Amino acid sequence: MDFWGISLYQSWRNGRVNITGDIGYNASDGISANLIEKTTFAGQIGVKLLKGDMRWGLGYSVNTSSHNNDQMINATWQLSF
């Protein structure tokens, strides 16, 4: 039996508040607070695909602060057995 699925995900952090979310067959989100001294921003967005025992993902993330800026593109492949 083949199963197809897709989910979108995103998260961001601005200052002292973290927000994460996942949209798809299994969805969750939450908000948490961290105490920090500097203003920062972190965010990510991407897509995950599922077919049978294999999963593929492609995402983009950015992290910025007053002293540093990072950007990353990632690709994933997973086989469950």
Biopython code that builds the backbone (N, CA, C, O; Angstrom):
import numpy as np
from Bio.PDB.StructureBuilder import StructureBuilder

atoms = [
    (1, "MET", "N", (0.845, -1.174, 0.000)),
    (1, "MET", "CA", (0.000, 0.000, 0.000)),
    (1, "MET", "C", (0.892, 1.240, 0.000)),
    (1, "MET", "O", (1.728, 1.406, 0.888)),
    (2, "ASP", "N", (0.717, 2.093, -0.978)),
    (2, "ASP", "CA", (1.487, 3.337, -1.052)),
    (2, "ASP", "C", (0.723, 4.453, -0.367)),
    (2, "ASP", "O", (-0.506, 4.510, -0.415)),
    (3, "PHE", "N", (1.465, 5.331, 0.264)),
    (3, "PHE", "CA", (0.876, 6.467, 0.958)),
    (3, "PHE", "C", (1.635, 7.711, 0.551)),
    (3, "PHE", "O", (2.863, 7.746, 0.623)),
    (4, "TRP", "N", (0.921, 8.718, 0.130)),
    (4, "TRP", "CA", (1.511, 10.014, -0.191)),
    (4, "TRP", "C", (1.116, 11.016, 0.876)),
    (4, "TRP", "O", (-0.014, 10.989, 1.366)),
    (5, "GLY", "N", (2.018, 11.884, 1.236)),
    (5, "GLY", "CA", (1.711, 12.933, 2.191)),
    (5, "GLY", "C", (2.587, 14.138, 1.937)),
    (5, "GLY", "O", (3.641, 14.025, 1.311)),
    (6, "ILE", "N", (2.170, 15.267, 2.409)),
    (6, "ILE", "CA", (2.945, 16.499, 2.284)),
    (6, "ILE", "C", (2.677, 17.345, 3.514)),
    (6, "ILE", "O", (1.558, 17.362, 4.027)),
    (7, "SER", "N", (3.688, 18.041, 3.987)),
    (7, "SER", "CA", (3.493, 18.964, 5.097)),
    (7, "SER", "C", (4.374, 20.181, 4.881)),
    (7, "SER", "O", (5.460, 20.075, 4.312)),
    (8, "LEU", "N", (3.920, 21.307, 5.323)),
    (8, "LEU", "CA", (4.678, 22.551, 5.302)),
    (8, "LEU", "C", (5.012, 22.905, 6.740)),
    (8, "LEU", "O", (4.227, 22.638, 7.650)),
    (9, "TYR", "N", (6.172, 23.502, 6.943)),
    (9, "TYR", "CA", (6.535, 23.889, 8.297)),
    (9, "TYR", "C", (7.154, 25.273, 8.279)),
    (9, "TYR", "O", (7.656, 25.738, 7.256)),
    (10, "GLN", "N", (7.109, 25.917, 9.426)),
    (10, "GLN", "CA", (7.719, 27.225, 9.580)),
    (10, "GLN", "C", (7.929, 27.487, 11.058)),
    (10, "GLN", "O", (7.240, 26.918, 11.904)),
    (11, "SER", "N", (8.879, 28.344, 11.360)),
    (11, "SER", "CA", (9.055, 28.816, 12.730)),
    (11, "SER", "C", (9.821, 30.127, 12.683)),
    (11, "SER", "O", (10.549, 30.395, 11.728)),
    (12, "TRP", "N", (9.660, 30.913, 13.680)),
    (12, "TRP", "CA", (10.432, 32.140, 13.778)),
    (12, "TRP", "C", (10.573, 32.528, 15.230)),
    (12, "TRP", "O", (9.765, 32.150, 16.078)),
    (13, "ARG", "N", (11.636, 33.305, 15.504)),
    (13, "ARG", "CA", (11.887, 33.829, 16.841)),
    (13, "ARG", "C", (12.264, 35.284, 16.676)),
    (13, "ARG", "O", (13.132, 35.615, 15.868)),
    (14, "ASN", "N", (11.637, 36.139, 17.415)),
    (14, "ASN", "CA", (11.940, 37.560, 17.367)),
    (14, "ASN", "C", (12.054, 38.047, 18.800)),
    (14, "ASN", "O", (11.067, 38.080, 19.535)),
    (15, "GLY", "N", (13.259, 38.424, 19.193)),
    (15, "GLY", "CA", (13.459, 38.890, 20.553)),
    (15, "GLY", "C", (13.294, 37.769, 21.560)),
    (15, "GLY", "O", (14.059, 36.805, 21.536)),
    (16, "ARG", "N", (12.314, 37.872, 22.443)),
    (16, "ARG", "CA", (12.159, 36.921, 23.540)),
    (16, "ARG", "C", (11.078, 35.885, 23.312)),
    (16, "ARG", "O", (10.812, 35.087, 24.211)),
    (17, "VAL", "N", (10.445, 35.860, 22.151)),
    (17, "VAL", "CA", (9.329, 34.939, 21.912)),
    (17, "VAL", "C", (9.669, 34.006, 20.753)),
    (17, "VAL", "O", (10.065, 34.467, 19.683)),
    (18, "ASN", "N", (9.516, 32.692, 20.961)),
    (18, "ASN", "CA", (9.693, 31.685, 19.907)),
    (18, "ASN", "C", (8.320, 31.223, 19.449)),
    (18, "ASN", "O", (7.437, 30.999, 20.277)),
    (19, "ILE", "N", (8.128, 31.077, 18.151)),
    (19, "ILE", "CA", (6.872, 30.568, 17.605)),
    (19, "ILE", "C", (7.218, 29.484, 16.595)),
    (19, "ILE", "O", (8.026, 29.713, 15.694)),
    (20, "THR", "N", (6.620, 28.310, 16.733)),
    (20, "THR", "CA", (6.849, 27.230, 15.781)),
    (20, "THR", "C", (5.514, 26.689, 15.319)),
    (20, "THR", "O", (4.513, 26.794, 16.028)),
    (21, "GLY", "N", (5.499, 26.110, 14.131)),
    (21, "GLY", "CA", (4.269, 25.527, 13.611)),
    (21, "GLY", "C", (4.569, 24.439, 12.605)),
    (21, "GLY", "O", (5.647, 24.412, 12.010)),
    (22, "ASP", "N", (3.626, 23.550, 12.416)),
    (22, "ASP", "CA", (3.743, 22.459, 11.452)),
    (22, "ASP", "C", (2.360, 22.234, 10.873)),
    (22, "ASP", "O", (1.402, 22.013, 11.614)),
    (23, "ILE", "N", (2.251, 22.289, 9.559)),
    (23, "ILE", "CA", (0.967, 22.106, 8.893)),
    (23, "ILE", "C", (1.051, 20.822, 8.096)),
    (23, "ILE", "O", (1.960, 20.671, 7.280)),
    (24, "GLY", "N", (0.146, 19.906, 8.302)),
    (24, "GLY", "CA", (0.174, 18.650, 7.576)),
    (24, "GLY", "C", (-0.753, 17.647, 8.225)),
    (24, "GLY", "O", (-1.728, 18.023, 8.876)),
    (25, "TYR", "N", (-0.450, 16.360, 8.048)),
    (25, "TYR", "CA", (-1.280, 15.319, 8.631)),
    (25, "TYR", "C", (-1.179, 15.308, 10.158)),
    (25, "TYR", "O", (-2.165, 15.049, 10.847)),
    (26, "ASN", "N", (0.004, 15.588, 10.676)),
    (26, "ASN", "CA", (0.205, 15.740, 12.109)),
    (26, "ASN", "C", (0.640, 17.177, 12.342)),
    (26, "ASN", "O", (1.747, 17.554, 11.960)),
    (27, "ALA", "N", (-0.198, 17.974, 12.954)),
    (27, "ALA", "CA", (0.097, 19.393, 13.113)),
    (27, "ALA", "C", (0.292, 19.731, 14.578)),
    (27, "ALA", "O", (-0.367, 19.173, 15.456)),
    (28, "SER", "N", (1.210, 20.657, 14.829)),
    (28, "SER", "CA", (1.411, 21.143, 16.188)),
    (28, "SER", "C", (1.988, 22.544, 16.115)),
    (28, "SER", "O", (2.625, 22.915, 15.129)),
    (29, "ASP", "N", (1.764, 23.303, 17.145)),
    (29, "ASP", "CA", (2.389, 24.607, 17.251)),
    (29, "ASP", "C", (2.522, 24.951, 18.720)),
    (29, "ASP", "O", (1.866, 24.349, 19.570)),
    (30, "GLY", "N", (3.368, 25.916, 19.015)),
    (30, "GLY", "CA", (3.564, 26.314, 20.399)),
    (30, "GLY", "C", (4.278, 27.638, 20.479)),
    (30, "GLY", "O", (4.874, 28.102, 19.507)),
    (31, "ILE", "N", (4.212, 28.230, 21.626)),
    (31, "ILE", "CA", (4.887, 29.496, 21.897)),
    (31, "ILE", "C", (5.654, 29.328, 23.203)),
    (31, "ILE", "O", (5.104, 28.847, 24.193)),
    (32, "SER", "N", (6.926, 29.725, 23.204)),
    (32, "SER", "CA", (7.721, 29.674, 24.424)),
    (32, "SER", "C", (8.529, 30.956, 24.527)),
    (32, "SER", "O", (8.797, 31.608, 23.517)),
    (33, "ALA", "N", (8.911, 31.313, 25.717)),
    (33, "ALA", "CA", (9.665, 32.544, 25.951)),
    (33, "ALA", "C", (11.055, 32.203, 26.471)),
    (33, "ALA", "O", (11.201, 31.348, 27.345)),
    (34, "ASN", "N", (12.073, 32.867, 25.939)),
    (34, "ASN", "CA", (13.452, 32.727, 26.399)),
    (34, "ASN", "C", (13.955, 34.105, 26.805)),
    (34, "ASN", "O", (13.669, 35.094, 26.130)),
    (35, "LEU", "N", (14.690, 34.176, 27.883)),
    (35, "LEU", "CA", (15.267, 35.441, 28.314)),
    (35, "LEU", "C", (16.613, 35.627, 27.622)),
    (35, "LEU", "O", (17.518, 34.807, 27.773)),
    (36, "ILE", "N", (16.735, 36.708, 26.867)),
    (36, "ILE", "CA", (17.974, 37.017, 26.168)),
    (36, "ILE", "C", (18.262, 38.500, 26.326)),
    (36, "ILE", "O", (17.364, 39.291, 26.615)),
    (37, "GLU", "N", (19.508, 38.867, 26.136)),
    (37, "GLU", "CA", (19.899, 40.256, 26.312)),
    (37, "GLU", "C", (19.906, 41.049, 25.017)),
    (37, "GLU", "O", (19.748, 42.270, 25.048)),
    (38, "LYS", "N", (20.082, 40.400, 23.896)),
    (38, "LYS", "CA", (20.166, 41.078, 22.606)),
    (38, "LYS", "C", (18.952, 40.738, 21.759)),
    (38, "LYS", "O", (18.340, 39.685, 21.939)),
    (39, "THR", "N", (18.604, 41.618, 20.841)),
    (39, "THR", "CA", (17.508, 41.350, 19.916)),
    (39, "THR", "C", (17.995, 40.411, 18.822)),
    (39, "THR", "O", (19.024, 40.656, 18.193)),
    (40, "THR", "N", (17.247, 39.335, 18.601)),
    (40, "THR", "CA", (17.603, 38.361, 17.575)),
    (40, "THR", "C", (16.364, 37.993, 16.780)),
    (40, "THR", "O", (15.236, 38.219, 17.219)),
    (41, "PHE", "N", (16.590, 37.425, 15.611)),
    (41, "PHE", "CA", (15.502, 36.897, 14.791)),
    (41, "PHE", "C", (15.968, 35.589, 14.182)),
    (41, "PHE", "O", (17.073, 35.511, 13.644)),
    (42, "ALA", "N", (15.131, 34.559, 14.262)),
    (42, "ALA", "CA", (15.424, 33.274, 13.629)),
    (42, "ALA", "C", (14.151, 32.784, 12.973)),
    (42, "ALA", "O", (13.077, 32.854, 13.572)),
    (43, "GLY", "N", (14.254, 32.287, 11.749)),
    (43, "GLY", "CA", (13.075, 31.791, 11.054)),
    (43, "GLY", "C", (13.429, 30.667, 10.108)),
    (43, "GLY", "O", (14.564, 30.567, 9.643)),
    (44, "GLN", "N", (12.451, 29.819, 9.822)),
    (44, "GLN", "CA", (12.656, 28.751, 8.847)),
    (44, "GLN", "C", (11.354, 28.453, 8.134)),
    (44, "GLN", "O", (10.267, 28.663, 8.673)),
    (45, "ILE", "N", (11.482, 27.959, 6.911)),
    (45, "ILE", "CA", (10.324, 27.571, 6.119)),
    (45, "ILE", "C", (10.765, 26.436, 5.200)),
    (45, "ILE", "O", (11.925, 26.381, 4.794)),
    (46, "GLY", "N", (9.861, 25.547, 4.877)),
    (46, "GLY", "CA", (10.237, 24.441, 4.011)),
    (46, "GLY", "C", (9.057, 23.543, 3.698)),
    (46, "GLY", "O", (7.914, 23.834, 4.052)),
    (47, "VAL", "N", (9.362, 22.449, 3.029)),
    (47, "VAL", "CA", (8.337, 21.483, 2.648)),
    (47, "VAL", "C", (8.903, 20.085, 2.869)),
    (47, "VAL", "O", (10.095, 19.852, 2.667)),
    (48, "LYS", "N", (8.036, 19.149, 3.288)),
    (48, "LYS", "CA", (8.408, 17.750, 3.462)),
    (48, "LYS", "C", (7.443, 16.891, 2.663)),
    (48, "LYS", "O", (6.232, 17.110, 2.707)),
    (49, "LEU", "N", (7.966, 15.916, 1.934)),
    (49, "LEU", "CA", (7.159, 14.992, 1.140)),
    (49, "LEU", "C", (7.335, 13.583, 1.685)),
    (49, "LEU", "O", (8.417, 13.219, 2.146)),
    (50, "LEU", "N", (6.262, 12.788, 1.632)),
    (50, "LEU", "CA", (6.274, 11.428, 2.146)),
    (50, "LEU", "C", (5.664, 10.491, 1.121)),
    (50, "LEU", "O", (4.582, 10.761, 0.599)),
    (51, "LYS", "N", (6.352, 9.380, 0.825)),
    (51, "LYS", "CA", (5.803, 8.319, -0.027)),
    (51, "LYS", "C", (6.290, 6.991, 0.522)),
    (51, "LYS", "O", (7.485, 6.696, 0.487)),
    (52, "GLY", "N", (5.359, 6.186, 1.030)),
    (52, "GLY", "CA", (5.726, 4.897, 1.600)),
    (52, "GLY", "C", (6.688, 5.054, 2.760)),
    (52, "GLY", "O", (6.372, 5.717, 3.747)),
    (53, "ASP", "N", (7.874, 4.441, 2.647)),
    (53, "ASP", "CA", (8.882, 4.494, 3.706)),
    (53, "ASP", "C", (9.913, 5.596, 3.497)),
    (53, "ASP", "O", (10.863, 5.695, 4.273)),
    (54, "MET", "N", (9.750, 6.428, 2.468)),
    (54, "MET", "CA", (10.728, 7.470, 2.173)),
    (54, "MET", "C", (10.147, 8.858, 2.428)),
    (54, "MET", "O", (8.960, 9.109, 2.218)),
    (55, "ARG", "N", (11.031, 9.754, 2.890)),
    (55, "ARG", "CA", (10.667, 11.151, 3.125)),
    (55, "ARG", "C", (11.746, 12.044, 2.524)),
    (55, "ARG", "O", (12.938, 11.752, 2.626)),
    (56, "TRP", "N", (11.320, 13.119, 1.906)),
    (56, "TRP", "CA", (12.216, 14.126, 1.356)),
    (56, "TRP", "C", (11.848, 15.470, 1.960)),
    (56, "TRP", "O", (10.681, 15.718, 2.265)),
    (57, "GLY", "N", (12.832, 16.334, 2.133)),
    (57, "GLY", "CA", (12.572, 17.659, 2.665)),
    (57, "GLY", "C", (13.504, 18.688, 2.057)),
    (57, "GLY", "O", (14.634, 18.373, 1.683)),
    (58, "LEU", "N", (13.030, 19.907, 1.959)),
    (58, "LEU", "CA", (13.815, 21.035, 1.475)),
    (58, "LEU", "C", (13.423, 22.236, 2.316)),
    (58, "LEU", "O", (12.236, 22.526, 2.464)),
    (59, "GLY", "N", (14.406, 22.939, 2.870)),
    (59, "GLY", "CA", (14.093, 24.050, 3.754)),
    (59, "GLY", "C", (15.098, 25.185, 3.656)),
    (59, "GLY", "O", (16.189, 25.031, 3.107)),
    (60, "TYR", "N", (14.707, 26.314, 4.194)),
    (60, "TYR", "CA", (15.529, 27.521, 4.245)),
    (60, "TYR", "C", (15.406, 28.107, 5.641)),
    (60, "TYR", "O", (14.305, 28.168, 6.190)),
    (61, "SER", "N", (16.518, 28.537, 6.225)),
    (61, "SER", "CA", (16.465, 29.165, 7.543)),
    (61, "SER", "C", (17.373, 30.388, 7.566)),
    (61, "SER", "O", (18.351, 30.473, 6.823)),
    (62, "VAL", "N", (17.028, 31.321, 8.428)),
    (62, "VAL", "CA", (17.817, 32.536, 8.611)),
    (62, "VAL", "C", (17.886, 32.834, 10.108)),
    (62, "VAL", "O", (16.892, 32.707, 10.824)),
    (63, "ASN", "N", (19.070, 33.231, 10.568)),
    (63, "ASN", "CA", (19.293, 33.639, 11.953)),
    (63, "ASN", "C", (20.047, 34.956, 11.924)),
    (63, "ASN", "O", (21.100, 35.051, 11.293)),
    (64, "THR", "N", (19.530, 35.962, 12.588)),
    (64, "THR", "CA", (20.195, 37.259, 12.615)),
    (64, "THR", "C", (20.255, 37.776, 14.042)),
    (64, "THR", "O", (19.387, 37.474, 14.862)),
    (65, "SER", "N", (21.276, 38.550, 14.326)),
    (65, "SER", "CA", (21.400, 39.248, 15.601)),
    (65, "SER", "C", (22.186, 40.521, 15.337)),
    (65, "SER", "O", (22.520, 40.829, 14.192)),
    (66, "SER", "N", (22.473, 41.247, 16.382)),
    (66, "SER", "CA", (23.208, 42.492, 16.198)),
    (66, "SER", "C", (24.654, 42.252, 15.764)),
    (66, "SER", "O", (25.305, 43.172, 15.269)),
    (67, "HIS", "N", (25.175, 41.017, 15.942)),
    (67, "HIS", "CA", (26.567, 40.730, 15.600)),
    (67, "HIS", "C", (26.745, 39.689, 14.504)),
    (67, "HIS", "O", (27.868, 39.501, 14.035)),
    (68, "ASN", "N", (25.686, 39.003, 14.077)),
    (68, "ASN", "CA", (25.866, 37.874, 13.168)),
    (68, "ASN", "C", (24.625, 37.670, 12.310)),
    (68, "ASN", "O", (23.503, 37.886, 12.769)),
    (69, "ASN", "N", (24.828, 37.252, 11.058)),
    (69, "ASN", "CA", (23.743, 36.884, 10.148)),
    (69, "ASN", "C", (24.084, 35.546, 9.510)),
    (69, "ASN", "O", (25.149, 35.407, 8.908)),
    (70, "ASP", "N", (23.206, 34.563, 9.628)),
    (70, "ASP", "CA", (23.404, 33.238, 9.042)),
    (70, "ASP", "C", (22.196, 32.880, 8.198)),
    (70, "ASP", "O", (21.058, 33.146, 8.583)),
    (71, "GLN", "N", (22.451, 32.269, 7.037)),
    (71, "GLN", "CA", (21.396, 31.734, 6.181)),
    (71, "GLN", "C", (21.785, 30.316, 5.789)),
    (71, "GLN", "O", (22.964, 30.032, 5.574)),
    (72, "MET", "N", (20.798, 29.419, 5.693)),
    (72, "MET", "CA", (21.091, 28.029, 5.368)),
    (72, "MET", "C", (19.964, 27.433, 4.533)),
    (72, "MET", "O", (18.786, 27.668, 4.800)),
    (73, "ILE", "N", (20.343, 26.658, 3.521)),
    (73, "ILE", "CA", (19.401, 25.849, 2.748)),
    (73, "ILE", "C", (19.748, 24.396, 3.047)),
    (73, "ILE", "O", (20.916, 24.012, 2.982)),
    (74, "ASN", "N", (18.741, 23.581, 3.374)),
    (74, "ASN", "CA", (19.018, 22.182, 3.667)),
    (74, "ASN", "C", (18.082, 21.278, 2.893)),
    (74, "ASN", "O", (16.940, 21.627, 2.597)),
    (75, "ALA", "N", (18.603, 20.109, 2.575)),
    (75, "ALA", "CA", (17.826, 19.067, 1.905)),
    (75, "ALA", "C", (17.993, 17.784, 2.710)),
    (75, "ALA", "O", (19.093, 17.481, 3.172)),
    (76, "THR", "N", (16.910, 17.028, 2.880)),
    (76, "THR", "CA", (16.964, 15.794, 3.655)),
    (76, "THR", "C", (16.311, 14.660, 2.879)),
    (76, "THR", "O", (15.426, 14.877, 2.052)),
    (77, "TRP", "N", (16.763, 13.459, 3.161)),
    (77, "TRP", "CA", (16.156, 12.236, 2.643)),
    (77, "TRP", "C", (16.193, 11.222, 3.765)),
    (77, "TRP", "O", (17.225, 11.050, 4.414)),
    (78, "GLN", "N", (15.085, 10.552, 4.002)),
    (78, "GLN", "CA", (14.995, 9.584, 5.090)),
    (78, "GLN", "C", (14.308, 8.320, 4.601)),
    (78, "GLN", "O", (13.295, 8.381, 3.905)),
    (79, "LEU", "N", (14.865, 7.180, 4.969)),
    (79, "LEU", "CA", (14.279, 5.882, 4.656)),
    (79, "LEU", "C", (13.990, 5.176, 5.969)),
    (79, "LEU", "O", (14.892, 4.979, 6.783)),
    (80, "SER", "N", (12.743, 4.796, 6.177)),
    (80, "SER", "CA", (12.345, 4.078, 7.390)),
    (80, "SER", "C", (12.185, 2.606, 7.057)),
    (80, "SER", "O", (11.558, 2.247, 6.060)),
    (81, "PHE", "N", (12.761, 1.756, 7.903)),
    (81, "PHE", "CA", (12.598, 0.315, 7.704)),
    (81, "PHE", "C", (12.590, -0.407, 9.024)),
    (81, "PHE", "O", (12.462, -1.631, 9.058)),
]
sb = StructureBuilder()
sb.init_structure("model")
sb.init_model(0)
sb.init_chain("A")
sb.init_seg("    ")
for serial, (resi, resn, name, xyz) in enumerate(atoms, 1):
    if name == "N":
        sb.init_residue(resn, " ", resi, " ")
    sb.init_atom(name, np.array(xyz, "f"), 0.0, 1.0, " ", f" {name:<3s}", serial, name[0])
structure = sb.get_structure()
